[in-house]
Each structure stands twice: as structure tokens, then as C-alpha cells.
Amino acid sequence: MLQTNSKGNYSFIPGPGPFSAAVTAESGFEIVHVRFLPLLPLNKGYVRVERHLHEVQRPLSALCGMELRIPKVLSSRGFDEFNRPYVEQLRSWGLGLDGTNPVARTNVVFEAEPVQEPMLAGCYYTSPTRAHGASFVLSGAAEIASREGGRQIVARGDTSPEGLRQKLDCILRVLGSLLSEMELQWEMATAISIYTVYNVYPLLRSLLVPVLGAASHAGITWFHARPPVEGLDLEVDARAVRHELVLSG
């Protein structure tokens, strides 16, 4: 499933929605992570992304990941409606590739002090490098598994310790399979983030750290936030980058 985006200097695995499941930089390039603090309203964020890529002399096609924050959890229909203008924006940048969206994404809802409108929290782009080593981004994955009859939410509505264990186990399997497809390993990750309002602390030592191995030395960031769609309780993403920037508006 790994596809090449030669204009952007990265490869990607198509996702089930309006984003790719994972991206990895091609040889001779690395992925740079940008955080925007304070967060930017989404439309202003698009302009800021364009400006930054121009400043670092990278084309729009180098954009390979977006980090969004939205005001509230959405229904499936509401999620589709939110995604339409987002996809149109990426298409206006010429980022569509044979009917697929190559750009990775994490999109979550803060539980405390939620944003009042859709905001841009960060982005990723490829840049030339002489350094060696993997550079990748895994989109936020929630507890959805492919089973007979289609894709289903694992342990839906069950936020007990056992229900959360099943959810996290599902997510780690999904993300692990993406890494395997890109011929990468968890140990290469420089950052792992968990998004949930439920107590997953007991699972960090028993489930998450054993899977991550040496990647856990980089630390695990826990955001008090929810996945963007009703019925989901847990989300995880990860990245391997050497350069991270913090930019203002």
C-alpha cells in the first residue's frame, strides 16, 4: 500500500479517511515538525503554513502532516462536513495524488479549555538533509479494527481498565503494522502522544512501554483530549524527527 509522492519527497500509506495513515521521508530528506504557539485559527493557519514553506524555500508539495484541534466531538456526519473544506484546501495546494490525500493528520478535542473554533496546532514538511536515519509521522489512530462486516470500534462504550486495554492494544497493533509496512520500528520514534480523558496510566508500564521499547526513553506525552468522532475514547500518534520548531503567528 506504500505509495510514493515524488513531488513532496516522501512516501505514504493511504488512510481510510481524508488523510494518510503514515508518511516517511525519502532518502536525502527528513521530516521537520512545526508547532504553532499560540494555536492559529485554521484559515489563518493555512496562510502561516504557506508563508513558512516559502521562507524555508520548500514547495507546498513538501507538506506531509497537519495537527488540528476542534471545539467539540462530532458525529460521523459532522466529521464529514468538517473535512470537506479541509480537503478542498489541500487540493487547492495541489496535494491530491491519484484521488488520495497523502498528508498525515491528528485531529483531537481538548477536554479542558476547548478551543472555540478549529485551530492549527502544527504541521510537518520534508526538507533536504545529509543526515542518516528514519523520519516518519504516524497519523492519530483510534480504537478501530477491521473485522468481518467492516471496521468496528473496539470495546465501544467500555472505559473500564479492561476496555481501555483492548482499545490501546488495537491501536498499537494498527500503528505497528504501519511501521512494518514502511520497514521501520518503534525504537526509531522520537515522540509518542496519547489522547484520552480516561486513566490509561496503569497501561503505560504493562502494555505501552513493552511495545515501544527504547522509544519510551523519549517520553510519552498524554493530552487530556478526546478523539474527534463520537464513540471513540482513545487515540495515539507518533513521529521520528530531528528538527522541531515553535512558531508564533
Residue pairs with C-beta under 8 A, 6 or more apart in sequence:
1 13
1 14
1 181
2 11
2 12
2 13
2 181
2 182
3 11
3 12
3 13
3 14
3 97
3 98
3 100
3 102
4 11
4 26
5 11
5 12
5 61
5 64
5 97
5 102
6 26
7 59
7 61
8 59
8 61
8 62
8 63
8 64
8 95
8 102
8 126
9 25
9 26
9 28
9 29
9 62
9 126
10 23
10 24
10 25
10 26
10 29
10 31
10 64
10 102
10 126
11 23
11 24
11 26
11 182
12 20
12 21
12 22
12 23
12 24
12 64
12 102
12 103
12 104
13 20
13 21
13 22
13 23
13 178
13 181
13 182
14 20
14 21
14 100
14 101
14 102
15 21
15 101
15 104
15 139
16 151
17 83
18 83
18 86
18 87
18 101
18 105
19 66
19 101
19 103
19 104
19 105
19 139
20 100
20 101
20 102
20 103
20 104
20 105
20 139
21 104
21 138
21 139
21 141
21 178
22 104
22 136
22 137
22 138
22 139
22 178
22 179
22 181
22 182
23 31
23 64
23 65
23 102
23 103
23 104
23 124
23 136
23 137
24 31
24 134
24 135
24 136
24 137
24 182
24 184
25 31
25 64
25 126
25 135
25 136
26 126
28 128
28 129
29 126
29 127
29 128
29 129
29 135
30 126
30 127
30 128
30 129
30 131
30 135
30 241
30 242
30 243
31 64
31 65
31 124
31 125
31 126
31 127
31 135
31 136
31 137
31 239
31 240
31 241
32 124
32 125
32 126
32 127
32 241
32 243
32 244
32 245
33 65
33 122
33 123
33 124
33 239
33 241
33 243
33 244
33 245
34 52
34 122
34 123
34 124
34 125
34 244
34 245
34 246
34 247
35 67
35 121
35 122
35 244
35 245
35 246
35 247
36 45
36 48
36 120
36 121
36 122
36 123
36 246
36 247
36 248
36 249
37 246
37 247
37 248
38 248
38 249
39 45
39 69
39 115
39 119
39 120
39 121
40 48
40 119
40 120
40 249
41 117
41 118
41 119
41 120
42 68
42 86
42 117
42 118
42 119
42 120
44 120
44 249
45 119
45 120
46 89
46 120
48 120
48 247
48 249
49 63
49 120
49 123
50 60
52 247
53 59
53 60
53 62
53 63
53 125
56 125
56 127
58 125
58 126
58 127
60 93
60 94
60 95
61 93
61 94
61 95
62 125
62 126
62 127
63 93
63 95
63 103
63 123
63 124
63 125
64 102
64 103
64 104
64 124
64 125
64 126
64 137
65 103
65 104
65 105
65 123
65 124
65 125
65 137
65 139
66 103
66 104
66 105
66 106
66 120
66 122
66 123
66 124
67 105
67 106
67 107
67 120
67 121
67 122
67 123
68 86
68 105
68 106
68 107
68 108
68 118
68 119
68 120
68 121
69 107
69 108
69 109
69 110
69 115
69 118
69 119
69 120
69 121
69 225
70 82
70 107
70 108
70 109
70 115
70 118
70 119
70 228
71 109
71 114
71 115
71 116
71 117
71 118
72 109
72 114
73 109
73 226
73 227
73 228
73 229
73 230
74 82
74 228
74 229
74 230
75 229
75 230
76 229
76 230
79 228
79 229
82 118
82 228
87 101
90 96
90 101
90 103
95 101
95 102
95 103
104 124
104 137
104 138
104 139
105 139
105 140
106 139
106 140
106 193
106 195
106 235
106 237
107 140
107 228
108 140
108 195
108 223
108 225
108 226
108 227
108 228
108 235
109 225
109 226
109 227
109 228
110 223
110 224
110 225
111 197
111 224
111 225
111 226
112 224
124 137
124 239
124 241
127 243
129 242
131 242
133 188
133 240
133 242
134 184
134 188
134 240
135 240
135 241
135 242
136 179
136 182
136 184
136 188
136 239
136 240
137 237
137 238
137 239
137 241
138 175
138 178
138 179
138 237
138 238
138 239
139 237
140 195
140 227
140 235
140 236
140 237
141 171
141 174
141 175
141 235
141 236
141 237
142 153
142 171
142 227
142 229
142 232
142 233
142 234
142 235
143 153
143 154
143 155
143 166
143 167
143 168
143 170
143 171
143 232
143 233
143 234
144 151
144 152
144 153
144 154
144 170
144 174
144 232
145 151
145 152
145 154
145 170
145 173
145 174
153 231
153 232
154 166
154 167
154 170
155 162
155 163
155 164
155 166
155 167
156 231
157 163
157 231
158 164
158 166
159 198
159 233
161 199
161 202
161 203
164 196
164 198
164 199
164 200
164 203
164 233
164 234
165 203
165 207
167 233
167 234
168 200
168 203
168 207
168 208
168 234
168 236
169 207
171 234
171 235
171 236
172 207
172 208
172 211
172 236
175 236
175 238
176 186
176 211
179 185
179 186
184 240
186 211
186 212
186 213
186 215
186 238
187 212
187 213
187 214
187 215
188 215
188 240
189 212
189 215
189 218
189 238
189 239
189 240
190 215
190 218
190 239
190 240
190 241
190 242
191 218
191 219
191 221
191 238
191 239
191 241
192 208
192 212
192 215
192 216
192 218
192 219
192 220
192 221
192 236
192 237
192 238
193 220
193 221
193 222
193 223
193 236
193 237
193 238
194 200
194 208
194 220
194 221
194 222
194 223
194 234
194 235
194 236
195 223
195 225
195 226
195 227
195 234
195 235
195 236
195 237
196 222
196 225
196 226
196 233
196 234
196 235
197 224
197 225
197 226
197 233
198 233
198 234
200 208
200 222
200 234
204 220
208 216
208 220
209 216
212 220
215 238
225 235
226 232
226 233
227 233
227 234
227 235
